[in-house]
Amino acid sequence: MLTSRKLKLILAPAYVLAAVVIALAKPAFMDRYNNDPHSKPELRNKCTVCHVGKGGAERNDFGEAFEDAGYRITAKLRAKFPELFEREPK
């Protein structure tokens, strides 16, 4: 039977590996939203800005429009999706 210490020794590397995988999965496109001066701070680092659900699978309307804009955040894109952007830059 596994003792508490052995279990911790097994689980600790698994947690570290999971954190590394999650960090590497973050796409560069998320940085474009995060670095936009009009992006809402509470939405930064959220996959759901561009995707449906928690993961990076199907894109939502903003994700599709972002792709159509050449993966650039434009004034037109901000105006079309005001719920994702602040009026004044932060």
TATA-V726115 format. One record per helix or strand. SS is the DSSP state (A for helix, B for strand). FROM is the first residue (numbers start at 1). TO is the last residue. If there is no record, write none. Layout:
SS:FROM:TO ; SS:FROM:TO
This chain:
A:4:25 ; A:28:34 ; B:39:39 ; A:41:43 ; A:47:49 ; B:51:51 ; B:59:59 ; A:61:68 ; A:75:80 ; A:82:84 ; B:85:85
